[in-house]
Amino acid sequence: MIKIICGPKGSGKTKRIIDAANAAVADAKGHLIFITDTKRYMYDLKRDVRFIDVTDYAVAGEDALCGFIKGAIACNYDNEYIFVDGVARIAGKDLKDMAAFFYMLEKISEKRALQIYVTCSCEQEQLPDFIAKYL
């Protein structure tokens, strides 16, 4: 399952995804992974959530982000939740150009029974169809 959290810059998307990650801790039986490109919110997450700042690993571009997410998932067999804050910012692309990335997320989500949350900086009406289907 993929869930999109969208809204314009400054609308509270990061707070909502952090709240979702912290709430998931209570019911999760597997690992939770939170991926972003800043250490700013590291201490807002419960310690049971694995926090990863991609800038520590020089992740640049959509392909690198895809590989990074797959690698993070491969580390543990019992991953349950993946949270990605600022996917377009990390990938360095516009959302409209990220169809392959969301296709990859969908396939991984189905194969590994993962719940994936992603923030997108735009109005709901502006989301491309390949992303809007996850609202």
Secondary structure, 3 states (H helix, E strand, C coil): CEEEEEECCCCCHHHHHHHHHHHHHCCCCCEEEEEECCCCCHHHCCCCEEEEEHHHHCCCCHHHHHHHHHHHHHCCCCEEEEEECCHHHHHCCCHHHCHHHHHHHHHHHHHHCCEEEEEEEECHHHCCHHHHCCC
